């Protein structure tokens, strides 16, 4: 029997928040009997993870009740019961992420095509000596047939928390389960590596982009990123586009199987480079509670030091060397796409103010970098700038002297001059050095990771093809989804092509100044932009 199509009347859809969409979909499926009732398995889950010490209690709290029994609308953590011989199940989609302290904590995540028994990670200082074995946490994710065109999907994600590591050290690891041991010589080629952050500041590189998806262009960028030998990568949201609409409406249809493709595509780099993601509008998937982020919580383990890792998984911070990085969820404040606007009740913005103050007050931190999805400053015809970001977060960036802000959302590369108070405080042509406390903040839109490209209302302007303009006619989003026309002077570099950002971080030499060397590379490796950011030396 076919699963009935589930929809929401348009007169309701236009004014429903993401949690309201979830409750409506869940109630409709419950009434139609499209899901079979099932009890959540009891018992503790080995290992630590995103949900803290009582994952079963959390799962029970958020699972719907059907005829008195619990079923699985989203994230459940429970022991796996294997139905297939583990010898025939191969792990895939490995991706790393830092814990709250990148010097000593790493999170390893992966996927299996069917349930397995006793999943684990082996880790050691040499590839032939993976003596430490750590049990993994299981997060099952069920997606019903929300559209008559798509089947129901069950996915199994596994996560292991590695703590008490040594700073600045390379480790080798392998993932496995009963019947598939990475220490077996037959699986030697599956061994991966990662490196913890150094105990003291030293030179390193990180990369960044947003709006990736699954494509040949996305794969090309991944491989070029791997060649930069980054310490970590920042993904500014719109990760895989399982929800291709991204409107944040109940009519959006998302194909959970796209996540399988994405994680398999990304494994070649994310299996060795911590892949630090935040949430974009295409990452809100209404079926997964809470706030459309239950799928995110099943697939990623990110630092649990932000607002609330269960309700806002894309909000967190970490410190690597002399650089503090803050990830934000601009869905919470957006004027353009409002399905999740206000879902933290202002807690994220208060946390941002407090956390930036803590990081700026740390003597060992020189640079502060913020990354999130919706743009503070962009001129494309598609999304342009979000006025809510400017109104709520820019004053905090300036108050705490943030040095660099990275966005996605617009599928292009665009870079501003130095800005303070919404105005250009210093022109920043190619190759210029910006003293961020004195000159202001540079904002970069790095949305050319792999999804179809947007265009500008004016010609591109980038290295080798400079076309400086006195002004660009654009707009920003205001309250109520109103487009506010504006002519801007801050659009310095524009590139309609696939690209990503490379940032080399250099601590201060004796008597010198710490420096960020910021470069944008096209997917063919050609440089399209470069500039430096410096701060006063200590």
C-alpha positions as CSV (number, residue, x, y, z in Angstrom):
1,X,0.0,0.0,0.0
2,X,1.4,3.4,-0.9
3,X,2.1,5.9,1.8
4,X,-0.4,8.8,1.6
5,X,0.9,12.2,0.5
6,X,1.2,14.6,3.4
7,X,0.6,18.3,2.8
8,X,-0.3,21.5,4.5
9,X,-3.0,23.9,3.1
10,X,-1.4,27.0,1.6
11,X,-3.4,29.3,3.9
12,X,-1.7,27.7,6.9
13,X,1.7,27.1,5.3
14,X,2.3,30.8,4.8
15,X,2.4,31.6,8.5
16,X,3.7,28.5,10.2
17,X,7.0,28.4,12.0
18,X,9.3,25.4,11.7
19,X,8.2,23.8,15.0
20,X,4.5,24.3,14.0
21,X,5.3,22.6,10.6
22,X,6.8,19.7,12.4
23,X,3.8,19.2,14.7
24,X,1.4,19.5,11.8
25,X,3.2,16.9,9.7
26,X,3.6,14.6,12.7
27,X,-0.1,14.8,13.6
28,X,-1.2,14.2,10.0
29,X,1.0,11.1,9.7
30,X,-0.2,9.9,13.1
31,X,-3.9,10.2,12.1
32,X,-3.3,8.5,8.8
33,X,-1.4,5.6,10.4
34,X,1.5,6.1,8.0
35,X,4.0,5.2,10.7
36,X,4.1,2.0,12.6
37,X,4.2,2.3,16.3
38,X,7.3,1.1,18.1
39,X,8.8,1.3,21.5
40,X,12.1,3.1,22.1
41,X,14.7,0.6,23.3
42,X,15.7,1.3,26.9
43,X,19.2,1.3,28.3
44,X,22.3,3.5,28.3
45,X,24.3,4.2,25.1
46,X,28.0,3.9,25.4
47,X,30.1,7.0,24.7
48,X,29.5,10.7,25.1
49,X,27.8,12.8,22.4
50,X,25.7,15.7,21.5
51,X,22.8,14.8,23.7
52,X,24.6,14.7,27.0
53,X,24.2,12.1,29.6
54,X,20.6,10.9,29.1
55,X,19.9,10.4,25.4
56,X,17.0,8.0,25.9
57,X,15.2,10.5,28.1
58,X,15.7,13.1,25.4
59,X,14.4,10.8,22.7
60,X,11.4,9.9,24.7
61,X,10.6,13.6,25.4
62,X,10.6,14.5,21.7
63,X,9.2,11.3,20.1
64,X,5.4,11.4,19.2
65,X,3.0,8.9,20.7
66,X,0.9,6.7,18.5
67,X,-1.7,4.5,20.2
68,X,0.2,4.8,23.4
69,X,3.6,3.8,22.0
70,X,6.6,5.8,21.0
71,X,7.7,6.1,17.4
72,X,10.6,7.7,15.7
73,X,10.1,11.1,13.9
74,X,13.8,12.0,14.1
75,X,16.8,11.6,16.3
76,X,16.9,8.6,18.6
77,X,20.0,7.2,20.3
78,X,19.9,3.5,21.2
79,X,22.0,0.4,21.0
80,X,22.1,-1.0,17.4
81,X,20.8,-4.4,16.7
82,X,22.4,-5.8,13.6
83,X,20.2,-7.6,11.1
84,X,23.0,-8.1,8.5
85,X,26.3,-9.9,9.0
86,X,28.7,-7.2,9.9
87,X,31.3,-8.6,7.5
88,X,29.2,-7.4,4.7
89,X,28.6,-3.9,6.0
90,X,31.1,-1.2,5.1
91,X,31.2,2.1,6.9
92,X,31.2,5.3,4.8
93,X,30.8,9.1,5.1
94,X,33.4,9.7,7.8
95,X,33.6,13.3,8.9
96,X,35.5,14.9,11.8
97,X,34.7,17.8,14.0
98,X,36.5,19.4,16.9
99,X,35.1,19.1,20.4
100,X,35.0,22.2,22.6
101,X,38.8,22.2,23.0
102,X,40.5,21.3,19.7
103,X,43.8,20.6,21.5
104,X,42.4,17.6,23.3
105,X,39.0,16.7,21.8
106,X,38.0,15.2,18.5
107,X,34.6,13.8,17.3
108,X,34.5,11.1,14.7
109,X,31.2,10.5,12.8
110,X,30.3,8.0,10.1
111,X,27.4,6.1,8.6
112,X,26.5,2.5,7.9
113,X,23.9,1.3,5.3
114,X,22.2,-0.9,7.9
115,X,22.3,-1.5,11.6
116,X,25.4,-3.1,13.1
117,X,26.4,-4.6,16.4
118,X,28.8,-2.9,18.8
119,X,30.2,0.0,16.6
120,X,33.5,1.5,17.7
121,X,36.5,3.5,16.8
122,X,40.1,2.4,17.1
123,X,42.8,5.1,17.6
124,X,46.5,5.1,18.1
125,X,49.8,7.0,17.4
126,X,50.7,4.7,14.5
127,X,48.6,3.1,11.8
128,X,49.7,-0.3,12.8
129,X,49.1,0.3,16.5
130,X,45.4,1.2,17.0
131,X,45.3,-0.2,20.5
132,X,42.6,2.1,22.0
133,X,39.1,1.1,21.3
134,X,36.2,3.5,22.0
135,X,32.5,2.5,21.7
136,X,30.3,4.6,19.4
137,X,27.0,6.2,20.0
138,X,24.2,5.2,17.5
139,X,21.7,7.8,16.2
140,X,19.0,6.3,14.0
141,X,17.1,8.7,11.8
142,X,13.8,7.9,10.2
143,X,12.3,10.0,7.4
144,X,8.8,9.0,6.3
145,X,7.5,9.3,2.8
146,X,6.6,13.0,2.9
147,X,5.9,13.1,-0.8
148,X,4.3,10.6,-3.1
149,X,7.5,10.7,-5.2
150,X,9.9,9.7,-2.4
151,X,10.2,6.6,-0.3
152,X,10.6,6.4,3.5
153,X,14.3,6.3,4.5
154,X,16.1,4.9,7.5
155,X,19.6,6.0,8.2
156,X,22.1,5.0,10.9
157,X,24.8,7.4,12.0
158,X,27.6,6.6,14.5
159,X,29.6,9.0,16.6
160,X,32.6,8.6,18.9
161,X,34.0,11.1,21.3
162,X,37.8,11.2,21.7
163,X,38.9,13.2,24.7
164,X,42.1,13.6,26.6
165,X,44.2,13.7,23.4
166,X,47.6,15.4,23.3
167,X,47.9,18.8,21.7
168,X,49.6,19.2,18.3
169,X,49.8,15.4,17.6
170,X,48.8,13.3,14.6
171,X,46.6,10.3,15.4
172,X,45.5,7.4,13.3
173,X,42.0,6.0,13.5
174,X,39.6,3.4,12.0
175,X,35.9,2.9,12.4
176,X,34.3,-0.5,12.7
177,X,31.8,-2.9,14.3
178,X,31.3,-6.6,14.9
179,X,32.6,-8.3,11.8
180,X,34.5,-5.3,10.5
181,X,37.6,-4.5,12.5
182,X,39.8,-1.7,11.0
183,X,42.8,-3.3,12.7
184,X,42.4,-6.3,10.4
185,X,45.0,-6.0,7.6
186,X,42.2,-6.4,5.0
187,X,40.9,-3.0,6.1
188,X,44.2,-1.2,6.4
189,X,43.4,1.1,3.5
190,X,40.5,2.5,5.5
191,X,42.7,4.0,8.2
192,X,42.4,7.8,8.5
193,X,44.3,10.5,10.3
194,X,43.7,13.7,12.2
195,X,45.8,16.3,14.0
196,X,44.9,18.1,17.2
197,X,45.4,21.8,17.7
198,X,48.8,22.9,19.0
199,X,49.3,23.8,22.7
200,X,50.7,27.2,21.7
201,X,50.1,29.6,18.8
202,X,51.8,28.6,15.6
203,X,51.2,29.2,11.8
204,X,48.3,27.3,10.3
205,X,45.7,27.5,7.5
206,X,42.0,27.1,7.4
207,X,39.5,27.1,4.5
208,X,35.9,28.1,4.2
209,X,32.8,28.2,1.9
210,X,29.1,27.8,1.9
211,X,26.3,26.4,-0.3
212,X,27.9,23.2,-1.4
213,X,25.5,20.4,-2.4
214,X,26.4,17.4,-4.5
215,X,28.1,18.1,-7.8
216,X,31.3,17.8,-9.8
217,X,32.0,21.4,-8.8
218,X,31.6,20.6,-5.1
219,X,33.9,17.6,-5.5
220,X,36.5,19.7,-7.3
221,X,36.5,22.3,-4.5
222,X,36.9,19.6,-1.9
223,X,40.0,18.2,-3.6
224,X,41.5,21.6,-4.0
225,X,40.8,22.3,-0.3
226,X,42.6,19.1,0.7
227,X,45.7,20.4,-1.2
228,X,45.8,23.4,1.1
229,X,46.5,21.2,4.1
230,X,44.0,23.1,6.3
231,X,43.8,22.6,10.0
232,X,40.0,22.8,9.7
233,X,37.3,23.8,7.3
234,X,34.3,26.1,7.9
235,X,31.0,25.4,6.1
236,X,28.7,28.4,6.3
237,X,25.5,26.5,5.8
238,X,23.3,25.1,3.0
239,X,25.3,21.9,3.3
240,X,23.8,19.2,1.0
241,X,20.5,20.5,-0.3
242,X,18.4,17.5,0.6
243,X,15.7,20.2,0.8
244,X,16.2,21.9,-2.6
245,X,13.6,24.6,-2.0
246,X,15.0,26.2,1.1
247,X,12.0,28.4,1.6
248,X,11.4,27.0,5.1
249,X,7.8,26.2,4.1
250,X,5.8,23.0,4.7
251,X,5.6,22.4,1.0
252,X,9.3,21.9,0.9
253,X,10.2,18.3,0.0
254,X,13.5,16.9,1.2
255,X,15.2,13.7,0.0
256,X,17.1,12.3,2.9
257,X,19.1,10.1,0.5
258,X,21.0,13.2,-0.7
259,X,22.8,13.2,2.7
260,X,24.2,9.8,1.9
261,X,25.6,11.2,-1.4
262,X,26.9,14.3,0.3
263,X,28.8,12.5,3.1
264,X,30.3,10.0,0.6
265,X,31.4,12.9,-1.6
266,X,32.9,14.8,1.3
267,X,34.7,11.9,3.1
268,X,37.9,12.3,1.1
269,X,38.5,15.6,2.9
270,X,36.2,15.6,5.9
271,X,37.7,12.2,7.0
272,X,41.0,14.0,7.9
273,X,40.0,17.7,8.1
274,X,37.5,18.7,10.8
275,X,34.4,19.9,8.9
276,X,32.9,22.6,11.1
277,X,29.3,23.4,9.8
278,X,26.6,25.7,10.7
279,X,23.0,25.9,9.5
280,X,21.5,27.6,6.4
281,X,18.0,27.9,5.1
282,X,18.3,24.7,3.1
283,X,19.2,22.9,6.4
284,X,15.8,23.4,8.0
285,X,13.9,20.2,7.5
286,X,10.5,20.4,9.2
287,X,10.0,16.7,9.9
288,X,13.0,16.6,12.3
289,X,12.2,18.1,15.7
290,X,13.2,20.5,17.2
291,X,13.2,23.5,14.8
292,X,13.9,21.4,11.8
293,X,17.4,20.5,13.1
294,X,16.9,16.9,14.3
295,X,18.5,15.6,11.2
296,X,21.5,17.9,11.7
297,X,21.8,16.6,15.3
298,X,21.8,13.0,14.0
299,X,24.4,13.6,11.4
300,X,26.9,15.9,13.1
301,X,28.5,16.2,16.5
302,X,29.6,19.8,17.0
303,X,30.9,21.6,20.1
304,X,28.1,21.7,22.7
305,X,29.1,25.1,24.1
306,X,26.6,27.5,22.4
307,X,22.9,28.2,23.1
308,X,21.7,24.6,23.3
309,X,23.1,21.8,21.2
310,X,19.8,20.0,20.9
311,X,17.7,23.0,19.6
312,X,20.5,25.1,18.0
313,X,23.3,22.7,16.8
314,X,24.8,25.3,14.5
315,X,25.7,27.7,17.3
316,X,29.0,27.1,19.0
317,X,32.6,28.4,19.3
318,X,36.2,27.0,19.4
319,X,39.7,28.3,19.7
320,X,42.5,27.1,17.5
321,X,46.0,28.5,18.2
322,X,45.6,32.3,18.4
323,X,42.2,32.4,16.6
324,X,38.7,32.3,18.1
325,X,35.9,31.0,15.8
326,X,32.2,31.6,16.4
327,X,29.5,29.8,14.4
328,X,26.0,31.3,14.3
329,X,22.6,30.4,13.0
330,X,21.2,33.3,11.0
331,X,17.9,31.5,10.5
332,X,17.2,32.7,14.0
333,X,17.1,36.4,13.0
334,X,16.5,36.5,9.2
335,X,14.1,39.0,7.8
336,X,14.1,37.1,4.4
337,X,13.3,33.5,5.4
338,X,11.3,33.5,8.6
339,X,10.4,29.9,9.4
340,X,12.8,29.9,12.3
341,X,13.1,33.6,13.0
342,X,13.2,34.2,16.8
343,X,13.4,30.5,17.7
344,X,16.0,31.2,20.4
345,X,14.1,34.1,21.9
346,X,17.1,36.3,21.7
347,X,19.4,33.9,23.6
348,X,21.7,33.4,20.6
349,X,22.4,37.2,20.3
350,X,23.0,37.5,24.1
351,X,25.3,34.5,23.9
352,X,27.2,36.0,21.0
353,X,27.8,39.2,23.0
354,X,29.0,37.3,26.0
355,X,31.1,34.8,24.1
356,X,32.9,37.5,21.9
357,X,33.7,39.4,25.0
358,X,35.2,36.3,26.6
359,X,37.3,35.5,23.5
360,X,38.5,39.1,23.0
361,X,39.5,39.2,26.7
362,X,41.7,36.2,26.3
363,X,45.4,37.2,26.1
364,X,46.4,34.3,23.9
365,X,43.8,35.1,21.2
366,X,44.6,37.6,18.4
367,X,41.9,37.1,15.8
368,X,38.1,36.6,16.0
369,X,36.4,35.0,13.0
370,X,32.6,34.7,12.7
371,X,30.8,32.5,10.2
372,X,27.1,32.0,9.4
373,X,24.8,31.7,6.4
374,X,22.8,34.8,5.6
375,X,24.8,37.7,4.3
376,X,25.5,41.0,6.0
377,X,26.7,42.5,2.8
378,X,26.1,41.2,-0.7
379,X,24.7,42.6,-4.0
380,X,23.5,39.5,-5.9
381,X,20.0,39.6,-7.5
382,X,19.0,36.4,-5.6
383,X,19.3,37.2,-1.9
384,X,21.5,40.4,-1.4
385,X,21.8,41.4,2.2
386,X,19.8,40.6,5.3
387,X,19.0,43.7,7.3
388,X,18.4,41.7,10.5
389,X,22.1,40.6,10.5
390,X,23.2,44.2,10.1
391,X,20.9,45.4,12.9
392,X,21.4,42.7,15.5
393,X,24.9,41.4,15.0
394,X,27.1,44.0,13.3
395,X,27.2,46.2,16.5
396,X,28.5,43.2,18.4
397,X,31.1,42.4,15.8
398,X,32.3,46.0,16.1
399,X,32.1,46.2,19.8
400,X,34.3,43.2,20.2
401,X,36.6,43.9,17.2
402,X,35.8,40.9,15.1
403,X,38.4,40.7,12.4
404,X,36.7,38.6,9.6
405,X,33.1,37.6,8.9
406,X,32.4,34.8,6.4
407,X,28.9,34.1,4.9
408,X,27.3,32.0,2.2
409,X,23.7,32.1,1.0
410,X,24.6,34.0,-2.2
411,X,26.2,31.5,-4.7
412,X,29.1,33.8,-5.7
413,X,32.3,35.2,-4.2
414,X,32.0,38.8,-3.0
415,X,34.2,40.8,-0.7
416,X,33.7,44.2,0.9
417,X,36.0,47.0,1.8
418,X,36.6,47.6,5.5
419,X,33.3,48.6,7.1
420,X,32.2,50.2,10.4
421,X,28.7,51.3,11.1
422,X,27.5,50.2,7.7
423,X,29.8,52.5,5.9
424,X,33.2,52.1,4.2
425,X,36.0,53.2,6.5
426,X,38.8,52.1,4.2
427,X,39.0,51.0,0.6
428,X,40.6,47.6,0.3
429,X,41.8,46.9,-3.2
430,X,43.5,43.6,-4.1
431,X,46.7,43.1,-2.0
432,X,45.8,45.7,0.6
433,X,46.5,45.3,4.4
434,X,43.7,46.1,6.8
435,X,44.4,47.0,10.4
436,X,41.0,45.7,11.7
437,X,40.8,47.6,15.1
438,X,41.5,50.8,13.3
439,X,40.1,50.3,9.8
440,X,37.0,48.2,10.4
441,X,35.8,44.7,9.4
442,X,36.0,42.9,6.1
443,X,33.0,40.8,5.1
444,X,33.3,37.9,2.7
445,X,30.5,36.0,0.9
446,X,32.0,32.6,-0.1
447,X,28.9,30.9,-1.5
448,X,30.5,29.3,-4.6
449,X,31.1,25.9,-3.1
450,X,29.3,23.8,-5.7
451,X,25.6,24.7,-6.1
452,X,24.3,26.5,-9.2
453,X,25.6,30.0,-9.4
454,X,23.9,33.4,-9.0
455,X,24.8,36.7,-10.8
456,X,25.4,40.3,-10.0
457,X,23.6,43.4,-11.3
458,X,27.0,44.7,-12.4
459,X,30.2,43.2,-14.0
460,X,32.5,40.9,-12.0
461,X,35.6,42.5,-10.6
462,X,38.5,40.2,-9.5
463,X,42.2,39.7,-9.8
464,X,43.2,40.1,-13.5
465,X,39.7,41.5,-14.3
466,X,39.4,44.6,-12.0
467,X,36.4,46.8,-12.7
468,X,36.0,49.1,-9.8
469,X,32.7,51.0,-9.5
470,X,31.7,54.0,-7.4
471,X,28.4,52.3,-6.5
472,X,26.2,49.2,-7.0
473,X,22.4,49.3,-7.0
474,X,21.2,46.6,-4.7
475,X,18.8,46.0,-1.7
476,X,18.6,44.6,1.8
477,X,15.8,42.6,3.4
478,X,13.7,44.5,6.0
479,X,11.0,43.4,8.5
480,X,8.1,41.7,6.8
481,X,10.1,40.5,3.9
482,X,10.4,44.0,2.4
483,X,13.2,44.7,-0.1
484,X,14.8,48.0,0.8
485,X,16.7,49.5,-2.3
486,X,20.2,50.8,-1.6
487,X,23.2,51.9,-3.6
488,X,26.3,50.6,-2.0
489,X,30.0,51.6,-2.2
490,X,31.4,48.6,-0.3
491,X,31.3,45.9,-3.0
492,X,35.1,45.6,-3.8
493,X,35.5,42.1,-5.3
494,X,32.9,40.1,-7.3
495,X,33.4,36.7,-8.9
496,X,30.7,34.6,-10.6
497,X,32.3,31.2,-10.3
498,X,33.0,28.3,-8.0
499,X,35.5,29.2,-5.4
500,X,36.5,29.0,-1.7
501,X,38.5,30.9,0.9
502,X,41.9,30.1,2.2
503,X,43.2,31.9,5.4
504,X,46.8,31.6,6.5
505,X,47.1,32.6,10.2
506,X,50.5,33.8,11.3
507,X,51.3,34.6,14.9
508,X,53.4,37.7,15.6
509,X,57.1,37.3,15.2
510,X,59.2,39.1,17.8
511,X,58.5,42.8,17.5
512,X,55.9,42.1,14.7
513,X,52.2,41.8,14.3
514,X,49.9,38.8,13.9
515,X,48.5,38.5,10.4
516,X,45.7,36.8,8.5
517,X,46.6,36.2,4.8
518,X,43.2,35.9,3.1
519,X,43.0,34.4,-0.4
520,X,40.1,33.3,-2.6
521,X,40.8,30.5,-5.1
522,X,38.6,29.5,-8.1
523,X,38.0,25.8,-8.5
524,X,40.8,25.7,-11.1
525,X,43.2,26.9,-8.5
526,X,43.6,30.5,-9.9
527,X,43.7,33.3,-7.3
528,X,40.8,35.7,-7.6
529,X,41.3,37.8,-4.5
530,X,43.9,38.4,-1.7
531,X,44.3,40.8,1.2
532,X,45.8,40.8,4.7
533,X,44.4,41.6,8.1
534,X,46.7,42.6,11.0
535,X,46.3,43.5,14.6
536,X,48.6,45.2,17.1
537,X,51.3,42.9,18.4
538,X,51.5,42.1,22.1
